[in-house]
Amino acid sequence: MLAKQDIDRYLDSIPPIPKIVKTTLMHLENSDMIQAANTAKDDIVFLKYLSSIVNKPIFGFRDEIKNTKQIFGILGLDRAKQVVRSYYMQIIMPKSWEVFDFSNKKFQNLQANLMIEWSKILDSLSVEDENLEQSIVLVPASLIVCEMLFRDMKDTIIALKQTRDISYDTVLYKMTGYKLLDIVLIIAKKWEFSQSVATFLKETFLEDSQKELCKFLRLLLSYEMSKPYIIKSGLNDFFDFSLSFTQEDIEKFQNIINYGKST
């Protein structure tokens, strides 16, 4: 089992948010898209990341978007903030995945899907809360942390999974004393998300709430984690939302997610 101080030491070692990202977000908070674009273009790595995310097929742009003014102009203010926030994960992303059968390219696909689909859900429910909209980065970020925490225990974890029918979330708890939700909340605090976001995530993961937004986030995570490439990686094993959804919930969710897709 990893000692709590070892986990805390790793979490404390996560680099601070780069200054250029903070400055870009500051301009976006002031609704100054031009200054945000001018700031972002001065960092080649940051610009490359923004372009790689925005040009994912799920965004639906036919022509490749490279210019920061184009990127922010097409995204709009709220989604631009969301995409910039997602860059936080770039600073903790491993060069390669060793525990889970995954890759950074697949991870970026997961990021993009979650961002677009979560925005659709919030729009459909008329929820205007940018903290909630940007909070979708916290769940995939926690998966990166799990990959890194498991590396020193890889052989033990493989042995546990082979001999016992237990989930990765249970393994995480046995090895570290933390559940995935705990990791999510630790990251939320480190990245200065509001207490309201933490409360919402607790309600969602603990399945105590019948609030529609909580149910839709559980549905979204179940939907994304059921895709073959995620199942193959093993990352779906962190999520077990056993709460049964009504047929009405499922149909409404499917209508939201499929809205705007070509038939």
C-alpha positions in Angstrom: 0.0 0.0 0.0 1.2 3.5 -0.8 1.6 5.7 2.1 -0.6 8.8 2.1 2.5 11.0 2.3 3.8 9.4 -0.9 0.5 10.1 -2.7 0.5 13.7 -1.4 4.1 14.1 -2.5 3.2 13.0 -6.0 0.1 15.3 -6.1 2.2 18.2 -4.7 4.8 17.6 -7.5 2.2 18.3 -10.2 3.6 21.5 -11.9 1.6 24.7 -11.4 -0.5 26.0 -14.2 1.8 27.7 -16.7 1.7 31.5 -16.6 0.7 31.8 -20.2 -2.4 29.6 -19.6 -3.3 31.8 -16.6 -2.9 34.9 -18.6 -5.0 33.5 -21.5 -7.7 32.5 -19.1 -7.6 36.0 -17.4 -8.3 37.6 -20.8 -11.1 35.1 -21.5 -12.6 35.9 -18.1 -12.6 39.6 -19.2 -14.2 38.6 -22.5 -11.2 39.8 -24.4 -10.8 37.1 -27.1 -8.3 39.1 -29.1 -5.9 39.4 -26.2 -6.4 35.8 -25.3 -5.5 34.7 -28.8 -2.5 37.0 -29.0 -1.2 35.5 -25.7 -1.8 31.9 -26.7 0.0 32.2 -30.0 3.3 33.1 -28.2 3.7 29.5 -26.9 4.2 27.0 -29.6 3.4 24.0 -27.4 0.2 25.6 -26.1 -0.9 26.5 -29.6 -0.2 23.1 -30.9 -2.3 21.6 -28.1 -5.2 23.9 -28.8 -5.1 23.1 -32.5 -4.9 19.3 -31.8 -8.0 19.4 -29.6 -10.1 21.7 -31.8 -9.4 19.7 -34.9 -10.7 16.5 -33.4 -13.6 15.1 -35.6 -16.1 15.6 -32.8 -15.8 19.4 -33.2 -17.0 19.0 -36.8 -14.7 21.6 -38.6 -14.1 20.7 -42.2 -10.9 22.7 -42.6 -8.0 22.5 -40.2 -8.0 25.3 -37.7 -4.5 26.6 -36.8 -4.7 30.3 -36.0 -5.5 31.2 -32.4 -8.0 33.9 -33.4 -9.8 31.4 -35.5 -9.7 28.8 -32.7 -11.2 31.1 -30.1 -13.6 32.8 -32.5 -15.1 29.5 -33.6 -15.2 28.0 -30.1 -16.9 31.0 -28.5 -16.0 32.3 -25.1 -17.3 29.5 -22.8 -16.0 26.6 -24.8 -12.6 28.5 -25.3 -12.3 28.6 -21.5 -13.1 24.9 -21.3 -10.5 24.0 -23.9 -7.8 26.2 -22.3 -8.6 24.6 -18.9 -8.2 21.1 -20.5 -4.5 22.1 -21.2 -4.0 21.5 -17.4 -3.8 17.8 -18.2 -1.0 18.3 -20.7 1.3 19.2 -17.9 0.7 15.9 -16.1 0.3 13.7 -19.1 2.7 10.7 -19.1 5.0 10.3 -22.1 3.6 6.8 -22.5 1.0 4.7 -20.7 2.5 1.7 -18.9 -0.3 0.3 -16.7 -3.3 0.8 -18.9 -3.5 0.0 -22.6 -3.9 3.6 -23.6 -2.1 6.4 -25.4 -2.1 10.2 -25.3 -3.9 10.3 -28.7 -6.7 8.2 -27.3 -6.7 10.3 -24.2 -7.2 13.5 -26.2 -10.1 11.9 -28.1 -11.7 11.1 -24.7 -11.1 14.7 -23.6 -12.7 16.2 -26.7 -15.7 13.9 -26.5 -16.4 14.6 -22.9 -16.1 18.4 -23.4 -18.4 18.5 -26.4 -21.0 16.1 -24.9 -20.9 17.8 -21.4 -21.5 21.2 -23.1 -24.5 19.7 -25.0 -26.0 18.4 -21.7 -25.6 21.8 -19.9 -27.1 23.6 -22.9 -30.0 21.3 -23.1 -30.8 21.8 -19.4 -30.2 25.6 -19.6 -27.4 25.4 -17.0 -25.2 28.5 -17.3 -22.3 27.8 -14.9 -18.8 28.0 -16.4 -17.3 26.3 -13.3 -19.5 23.2 -13.9 -18.7 23.4 -17.6 -15.0 23.4 -17.1 -15.1 20.8 -14.3 -15.3 18.0 -16.9 -11.5 18.1 -17.1 -11.3 16.7 -13.6 -12.5 13.2 -14.3 -9.9 12.4 -17.1 -7.2 14.1 -15.1 -7.9 11.7 -12.2 -7.3 8.8 -14.6 -3.8 10.2 -15.4 -3.1 10.3 -11.7 -4.1 6.7 -11.3 -1.8 5.6 -14.1 1.1 7.4 -12.4 0.2 6.1 -8.9 -0.1 2.5 -10.1 3.2 2.4 -11.9 5.3 1.4 -8.8 2.7 -1.3 -7.9 2.1 -2.6 -11.4 3.1 -6.3 -10.7 1.0 -6.3 -7.5 -2.0 -4.8 -9.3 -1.8 -7.3 -12.2 -1.6 -10.2 -9.7 -4.7 -8.8 -7.8 -6.7 -8.5 -11.0 -5.8 -12.0 -12.1 -6.6 -13.7 -8.9 -9.7 -11.7 -7.7 -12.7 -10.2 -9.4 -12.3 -6.7 -8.2 -12.5 -3.3 -9.9 -9.6 -0.9 -10.4 -11.4 1.5 -8.1 -11.3 -1.1 -5.3 -7.6 -1.8 -6.1 -6.9 1.9 -5.9 -8.5 2.0 -2.5 -6.7 -1.0 -1.2 -3.3 0.3 -2.5 -3.7 4.0 -1.6 -6.6 4.5 0.7 -8.2 6.7 -1.9 -11.2 6.1 -4.2 -11.3 7.7 -7.7 -13.6 10.4 -6.3 -11.0 11.3 -3.7 -8.4 11.8 -6.4 -10.9 14.0 -8.4 -11.6 16.2 -5.4 -7.9 16.6 -4.6 -7.2 17.7 -8.2 -10.2 20.1 -8.0 -8.8 21.7 -4.9 -5.3 22.0 -6.4 -6.6 23.6 -9.6 -8.8 26.0 -7.6 -12.2 24.8 -8.6 -15.1 26.1 -6.5 -16.6 24.2 -3.5 -19.9 24.0 -5.5 -18.1 21.9 -8.1 -16.7 19.6 -5.4 -20.2 19.2 -3.9 -21.7 18.4 -7.3 -19.0 15.7 -8.0 -19.6 14.1 -4.6 -23.3 13.9 -5.3 -22.6 12.4 -8.8 -20.1 9.8 -7.8 -21.8 8.7 -4.6 -25.1 8.3 -6.5 -27.1 9.8 -3.6 -28.6 12.5 -5.7 -31.5 12.1 -8.1 -30.7 15.6 -9.6 -31.0 15.5 -13.3 -27.6 16.9 -14.0 -25.9 14.4 -11.7 -27.7 11.6 -13.5 -26.7 12.9 -16.9 -23.0 13.1 -15.9 -23.2 9.5 -14.7 -24.8 8.6 -18.0 -22.2 10.5 -19.9 -19.3 8.7 -18.1 -21.0 5.3 -18.5 -21.5 6.1 -22.2 -17.9 7.1 -22.9 -16.4 4.3 -20.8 -18.5 1.7 -22.6 -16.7 2.4 -25.9 -14.5 -0.5 -27.1 -11.2 1.4 -27.0 -11.8 2.4 -23.3 -12.9 -1.1 -22.3 -9.7 -2.5 -24.0 -7.6 -0.1 -21.9 -9.2 -1.1 -18.6 -10.0 2.4 -17.6 -13.8 1.7 -17.7 -13.2 -0.5 -14.6 -13.0 2.7 -12.4 -16.7 3.4 -13.0 -19.5 1.4 -11.7 -22.7 3.4 -11.6 -25.1 0.7 -10.6 -28.0 3.1 -10.1 -30.6 2.1 -12.7 -31.8 4.9 -15.0 -35.3 5.2 -16.3 -36.0 4.7 -20.0 -36.9 8.3 -20.1 -33.5 9.4 -18.7 -31.7 7.2 -21.3 -33.8 8.4 -24.2 -33.4 12.1 -23.2 -29.6 11.6 -22.9 -29.3 9.9 -26.3 -31.3 12.7 -27.9 -29.0 15.3 -26.4 -25.8 13.5 -27.4 -27.0 12.7 -30.9 -28.3 16.2 -31.5 -26.5 17.8 -34.5 -25.0 14.5 -35.7 -25.6 13.6 -39.3 -28.0 10.7 -39.9 
